[in-house]
Structure formats: C-alpha cells, structure tokens
Amino acid sequence: MFVERTPISIASPVSYSRSSFAWQPILKHLLLIGAAVYFLASIAFAYFTYTVYNVAPRMVALEQRQQALENKQSELEKRLHASSSELKHVVSTGVDSAQQAIAARSAELENQQKAAVARLAAAQTQESKQLAAVSGEIGAVKSDIGTAKADLQKTQSALAATNAKLERAMGDLGIQSGLLARNAQELEVLRHKGDRNYYDFTLQKNARAAVSTVSLVLKKVDPKKSKFTLNVIADDKTIEKKDRTLNEPLQFYSGRDHLLYELVVFTADKNSIGGYLSTPKDAPKPVTP
C-alpha cells in the first residue's frame, strides 16, 4: 500500500530566505539609532548630573550673594536717607549762620568805610593846611632864592674884581711866581681856579707847624716893618727865609722830583703870621693821621 505523499514545494524556502535578508539592513539601522539614542541619553544624563552637582551649588551661592547685595543696598539707601536728612539740617543751619556772618561782616565793612571816609576827610583837611603852609614857605624860599641870586651875582662880581687884582711877582729865588693872593678872599679865588694846591696856615712864634708835606717855624716877626724870619723844614733840611716882607713869594724846592713850592705871608702881628703854601698839582699830598 502506498501512501500518497503530498509533493513538497521548494519555492517556500526560497521565499522565506529573501524576506529575511530584506529586514537585516533595517534592523541594523534600528540598532544604530538605538545606540545613538542611548549615547545621547548617557551624555544628557551626565550633563544633568554635572549640572546638578556643580552648577546648582553655584546658582545657590549666586542667589545668596544677590540677596546679600540687595540687603546691603537697602542698608545703604537707609543710611543715604539719614545722611540726606542730616545734610539738609546742616545746610539749613549753615545758611542761617552764613547769613548772620554776612550781615555782621557787612556792618563791619560799613563801619570801616565810614571810618575811612572820616580819616580821608581829616587827611584832606590836614593836607590843605600843610599845602597852604608849604605855599607860604615856597614863597619865602623864592624870595630867598632871589636874594641868593643877587648875592651870588655880587659875589661873582667881587670874584671877578679880585681875579683882576691878582698879580704875579718874582720870587726870592729869581723865578716868576704864579698868581699871588694878598688876603683870604683872593686865596679862595686861587683855590677855585685849581691850577695848584693851596694850604693856608697861621704860625705862632717858635712853634713848629706841619703844612702839606713840610714844616714851618716862625723865628722872628716885626709887624711895624712888615718883616719876619721863618725856617722851612723839608726833606730833612732846614731852609731859612730871613727878613722877608709880606706878600713876597718865598720859593724852595722839595720832594724827590725837586718840585717848586711857594710860600706867601700876608698878615703879621706881634707873635704870629698868616698866609698860605702853594704846591704843584702833582706834588705829594699830606698824610692824614
């Protein structure tokens, strides 16, 4: 007996194998997507964990600092308000004090101004009086100046007349003398001319007197005959001028350069004579002790 077997179709396995190969790429993509999602979820979880454990405390600290700053700001605002009130009070008080000080200073300045005006008026009055007095003095001075001018003119006229009277004479050494003076007035004229040096003197009998760089000693005088004798001591030498007359030029040499000196006596009395010594301009000057 033969069992009838149903023929097996070979098309079915082939069909199953093809379907299986079609799903393999899709499955791979799904696995890759799942892995990517897992990786991203891991990263997100790690970031979240980092944020929770690191950023969150910082945020809390920042919030605390923000709160502290707000508290400080509130405190500063309170202090500022108090300072503003105090400042307003001080300013108000200062303004009142300043106004009082200004008023006092203004009164003081006004008093000073009045005092200054009074002093100025007094000074002007005093100056007016002084000006009047000075004007009177100026008038007197002008008058004195006019008188002085007149006297000066007279003096100049007298000097001119005296100058005309000045003479030259032959000295006792036979040398022509310079201009001679016969009194103190004519001697002053010679001094103003400035041609020579002039030293006036008065000699007492037997008394040595220094005149310029020499010394003179009056030995004898006869006023009736207008004669006298004197010694000239120059360069450690004694020169005797014996029995000479008034207004006679007495000449002698002195000094290292052998300069000509002239001596004239124009007054004489019982025990003294008076006159002058004339020396060249370049002669040595007397040493003042």
PEUR-V312692 format. One record per helix or strand of 2 or more residues. SS is the DSSP state (H for helix, E for strand). FROM is the first residue (numbers start at 1). TO is the last residue. Records with the same first field share a line. If there is no record, write none. Layout:
SS = FROM-TO, FROM-TO
This chain:
H = 11-165, 184-193
E = 167-170, 176-180, 197-205, 208-211, 214-222, 227-234, 237-245, 250-254, 259-268, 272-279
